[in-house]
Amino acid sequence: MFKKAQRKSAKLRLALAGPAGSGKTYSALLIARGLGGPVAMIDTEHGSGELYADLYNYDVATLTPPFSPERYIQIIKEAEKADYSIIIIDSLSHAWAGEGGVLDIHDRAARSTRNSFTAWREVTPQHNALVEAMLQSPCHIIATVRTKTAYEVQQEGNKTKVVKVGLAPIQRDGLEFEFSVVLDLSIEGHVACASKDRTRLLDGKYFTPAEETGRQLLEWLNMGTGPKQGIIQQIKALLTSLDLGATTDAYWIYAGNKYRAATMDQLTEAQLHEQLKLLTQCQQNPSKLGQFQKLLAELANQQMVSSQGLHQETAH
């Protein structure tokens, strides 16, 4: 019945929570860039998701009211069918408190039935279906969540006073338990701290989210596939994000020639790390990327010419 517990590769479930101006969207894009692979952003913020188009290539779908869970699920499924690696939901709060969101649906149901409790029995399955769609997605999910200041009434002797106790996410209570990592962002300096971190990479740290954050998380997520396979997955994701997907075969020919290996599995862990470093440098340096693109294009042409020659010899 029981078996030894083993780590398996996983997909990221990350929530970025903070007030307006805390850098949620920007941080989400930086972390996505570190993860590597094509990105789809679901934008509920009136087009603000496209303000960072100069950061790197990503696609945006604007979601307008009503912000029902059903519409979120539909667009998530469309992103999955289009083979995106990462889905950024900016923001998830609209599914709860936005026009046509869960609270709106509940209010309408409560007015109809005149029973608030009964109305929740109707609405809760819709909310749960959205949560399940995020959890079951084959893509990495990064969701931004708006926060508001929360207050608490405390008793001190014969006096009561209202005390500010921090930031409360604009979403259903307990939603944070569905994510692997929850980062709370501050307005000043866009500093993040983890209020939940199953990876144990960020727990207790105060930092500004960056591409490196995404790379660290990806390495942890891929630990279950074995060190070499995890690095190979990172390389494949970087090739896609650098628009080198069409020359993937040429890239592995390049790597095989460089290290005298017949297949990628024959490359050592150190050699794979060296290639990962090279592709990361290409990501950061457009000039270096251009040179590498030219090299791979030449290899791809040579491969095509060789293949055509082989077909002609076979025909004769």
N, C-alpha and C positions, 0 to 999 in steps of 0.2 A: 504493500500500500504506500509506504513512504520510500523516498529515494533521496540521495545526497543532493543538497541544494547546489545549483550551478548558475553562475552569471551567464546571461544570454545577451546578445546585441539588442539594443532597444532604440526607440525613437524619442526625441526630446519632447517633453510636455512642460513648457516654460510660461509662467505668467509674470508680466512686468506691471507692477501696480504703482500708481503715483498720481498726484494732482496735475492739472494742466500746467505745462511748462517744465515738467520734470525730465523730459527727454525720452518718453516711452517709445515713440515711433522710431526715432533716430537710433536708440539703443537696440531695438528689435532688428533693425536693418544691419547694424554692425555685427551683432551676434550671428545673424543669418549668413552674412558674408563669411564669417569664420567657419560656419558649418559646411559651406560649399554646396553647390547645386542650384538649379533654377528656383526662383522665389515667386510665389503668388501672394499678393497682399489683398485682403478684403478690407476696403476702406469705408468706414461709416462716418468719417470726420469731414465730410464736405470737400473732398479732394485734397486734404492735407497730406495724404500718403504719397502724392507725387512731388512734394516739395523737395524731396531728397533724391530726385532722379539722377543728379550728377554724382551721387555716391557710388553707384554701380548699377548694372542692369537688373531690373526686376519688373514684373508685370503687376498691374493693378486692376481690380474690379471694384467699381463703386457700388455700394449697397445703400439704397435709399429706403425711406419708410414704406411699408411697415417693417420693423426690425423683429419679425417673428422668428422663433427658433427654427421653424420649417425652412425659412428662406436662407438662414445661415447654413443649415445642413445641405441644402441644395447646392449652394455655391462651393462648399467644401468638397462635395462629391465631384463637381465639375473640375475643380483643381486637381483632384486625384486622377481623374480620367485623362487630364492633359499632361500627366507625368511630372508634375512639379515635385521637388524634393522637400520644400519648406512652404508652409502656409502661415502667414502672419495675419492674425485677426485683430484689426485695429478700428474699433475696440469691441471687446466682448460685453462691455457694460450696456451697450444699446440693446442687446438681446434681453436684458433684464428690465432696465428703466427707460429705454427709449420709446419713441412713438411706435405702437404696435408690438412692443416687447411683452415679456411675461407679465409684468405688473398691469399693463393695459388690458391684456387678455383676461387676467383675473378680475379686474374691476368690472369689465363687461359681463363676465359670467356671474359675478356676485350680484350685480343689479338684476340680472335675468332670473336667478334662482332665489334672490334675497337671502342667501346663505353664503357667507364668506368661506366657511370651512369646506362646504361642498364644492365651491368654485376651485379651491386648491386641488381637489381630487381630479378635476378636469385639466388643470394647467400644469401640474407637476410632471406628468408623463411627457409633455412637450419639452420642458426644460431638461428632463433626464435624457431624452433622445438626443439633444444637442451635445450634452456632456459625453454620451456614448459615442457619438460621431467623432468627437475630438480624440477620445481615448483609443478608438479602433482604427483611426486613420493610419495608412502606411507612410504618411509624411511626418516630418518634424512639425510640431505645432507651437507657435509663439503667439500668445494672446496678451494684448494690453488691457488693463483694467483701470478705470478712473477710480480715484479715492476721494472721500470727503472727510472733513474733520468730525470726529466722534466725541461726544460729551457724556459724562456720567455724573449722577447725583450722589454725593457722598455725605454721610452723617458724621459730624464732629461735635460730640457732646449734645447740646440742645440746638445746635445750628446745622443747617444743611447748606451745602454749597455745590455749585456745578463746576466740575473739573474736566479740562480737556485731556482725553486719554489717548489720543493719537489719530491715526488715519484708518478709516473703515472702507473696504472696497465696495464699489457700487455693483454688487452682484449678490446672488443668493448666499446666505451664511453657509460656510463650510465648503464652498467651491474650491478653496485653495488646497483641500485634501486630494483633489483629483489631479494635481500637477506634481511633477517630479521636483521642480524648482520654482520657488516664488521669490522674486526680487522686488523689494520696496525701494523706489527712487525718490530722492529729495530734489526740490527745485534748485537749491543752492549747490552748484557744482555737479549736478546730476549724479550724485553719489548713490551707489546701490549697496544694500545689505540684504542678506538672505533671511527671510522669515521662515522659510522651509527649504531644505536642501538634502535630497536623498543621495546626491553624488558625494557629499562631504567635501567638495572642492572649494566651496565658497562660504561655508558656514563660519560665522564669526569675523568675516572680512568686510572692510569698507573699501569700495573700489568704483571706478568709472567703467561701465561696460564697454568692451572693445571687441575687435575681431578675435583677439587672443582668447577672450571668454568663450566664444563659439568653438574655437579649436580645442580648448581644454574639455569642454562638454562633449564634443564629438569623440575625443579619445576615450573618455569614460564610457560613453554609450557603446563604443565598438569593442570594449574589452572582452565581451563574451564571445567574439568571433575569433579570438586569438590575435596576438600582436601583429603578425604579418598581414593577416586578412583585414584587420582594422585599418592599417596604413594604406593598403591597396584600395579600400573603400574611400578613404580620404583623398587619395590621388584621383580616383575616378570622379569624385564630386568636384574637385578643383578643375579637372579637365572640362567638365560641363560648364562650370561657372565662368571659365575663361573663354567660352565659345570655341573650345578645341575638341568638342565631341565628334565632329566629322573626321578628325585626324587621329582618333584614338588608336587605331591599328598602327598608324605611322609612329605614334608616340612609343608604343611598346616595342616596335622595331628599333627605334632610337635607343631605348633603354637596354634592349637585349644586346645590341651591338656594343654599347658602351661598357657593359659588364660581362659580355661574352656568355649570355644566358639564352637558352632556347625558349623559355617561357617565363612569365612574371613570377611564378611560384619558385623558380630557381634563384631569384634575387634574394640577397640576404636582407635582414632587418635594417642593417646600417645603410645598405644601398638604397632601400626604399625610403628611409629617412632623408637621404641625400636628395632624392628626387622630389620628395615632399617640400623640402627647403627650397629647391629650384623653382617649383611651381608657385610657392608662396611669394618668392621674390618677383616672379612674373606678374603676380596679382598686384603687387605694390609698385611695380616699375613698368609703365607702358612701353618704354623703349626696349626693355629686355623681353617683354611679351611679344613685341613685334618681330624681334630677331628670332625668337623661338618659333613663332607662327610660320615664318619664312622657311626655317629649317624643316619643320614637319610637313609643310606643303611640298617641298622638294622631295622628301622621302615618299610622300603619298603618290606623287607623279611617277617616281621611279618604280614604285610597287605596281602602279597601273600599267606602265609600259612593259614591265616584266611579265605581268599577267596576260597582256595582249599577245606578247611574243610566244608565250607558252600555248595559248589557244591556237595560234596560227600553226605552230609546229605539230600540234595534235591533229589539226585539220588535214595537214599534208600526210 
